[in-house]
Amino acid sequence: MKSIIIYCLLLTSISSAQNKTPLISVDLMITHAQILTMNKNKKVYEDGVIVVKENQIIAIGDKNISSKYKAKKIIDADGDIAMPGMINLHNHIPMVAFRGLGENGVDNRLFKFFFPLEKKLLSRDLIRIASRQAAMELALSGVTMVADMYYHEDEVAKSVAEVGIRGVLGETVMQFPVVDAPEPYGGFAYAKKFIAEWKNHPLITPAIAPHATYTVTPEWLLKSKALAEKENIPMLVHIAESAGEKKLISERINPITDDKSIIEYLKDMGFLSDKLLAAHVIFLDKNDMKILKKYGVGISHNPKANSRAGTGISPSWKMYKMNLDIGLGTDGPMSSNQMDIFNVMSYAASVARLPSKDQARFTPYELVDMATMGGARALDMEDAIGSLEVGKKADIIIVDTDAANTQPNYDPYATIAFAAYPQNVTHTIVDGKVIVENGELTTIDIKEHNKQWIPLTKKVAEFAKTLE
């Protein structure tokens, strides 16, 4: 009897000691979430918890783990979907200042609207203000990382960082004089300076962006590659975007023999690299895909921009099934107008299914995978972002499942890929910081922003009238 009492007292003592174990202090905890981790096991927590300390996820699991932590801030998701932030792999975000112009069947819109607008209006101020507007839109729609190619990317970087999303930002290099480089290929020197100034920023990854195979000579493509390898940064390029691209290269840059594809041309040049993120990549065959896979080239599939411009249908399904590093992008706001990835997911499936009449192309899970981990793999950042796992950066979005359009929520992947709107994003968290809360930006005073944005759009509108 005595031994039983001692044993009971011992258990009570142990239990008491356990109950007095201090709670672990953390910065943020998301509770009662339907969590799509997007990890390799496709793990889903129906009533899950995500624990964040500083900028990292330190725990993720079912609701029981919350009892171990004391958080400065708790977000009760109340059954909503928590998932990795989406990655927009290809954009030219300052062009949001020109969105909606020249849409009424204008012949040769590029030359009659786009080029005159850039020549007359582009400046540091326009690029900074428009980039802030675009980054706000991206954050509100659940995009936590954008890959961008344009001019004055240091101004783009200021605005992207101010809003609080991540950016892989490529300074454009091309053979023509442009707004930030009056001499041909002046963007290269600009890029070197930009890279030096922004390389160690927590949100900004500077990159170099030789514009395209038909606007950059092999010499400057290889110089760009050498810089990317030296600085260990990404390189962003438009590749195999149009049916006439080979002809353009042959006429402007360097003759390509009839039996050689653009991908083979770049391989033989020694340009392909795992630092390369190729935008569009529409005109290629299975052998080209094998080459891209061998060199670890990342691919941004931009189906809305491709079809809207009538350029062609990418063999995205085949690339995905061959395990190429492929994610989703929108292209610039004059090419696809919308910059969220929700619309791109459903559109990617439709475009892949229509010519093949195969409804199995791109399941909901595969579309969400491309929107998250696909983008991370394409940028070689899969160890840091793209899924919700312990040790990864806390880039998280919460999507409302009580909205009319997200009910019923039988399959959360289908809800995200085919039913949700960007307006259903309630919270956007980047690097552990809540930058959108209950559908409102926390980082930008919109009234102050509009004091710059509205006069800018009025100026653009007045000049656009002269182009009609």
VENNOR-V116649 format. One record per helix or strand of 2 or more residues. SS is the DSSP state (H for helix, E for strand). FROM is the first residue (numbers start at 1). TO is the last residue. Records with the same first field share a line. If there is no record, write none. Layout:
BEGIN
SS = FROM-TO + FROM-TO
END
This chain:
BEGIN
H = 2-19 + 63-68 + 93-98 + 109-121 + 124-140 + 153-163 + 187-198 + 218-231 + 245-252 + 262-269 + 286-295 + 303-308 + 316-321 + 342-356 + 364-378 + 404-406 + 412-419 + 422-424 + 446-465
E = 24-36 + 44-53 + 56-62 + 69-76 + 81-84 + 86-91 + 143-150 + 166-173 + 204-210 + 235-239 + 276-280 + 298-301 + 325-328 + 396-399 + 425-430 + 433-437 + 440-441
END
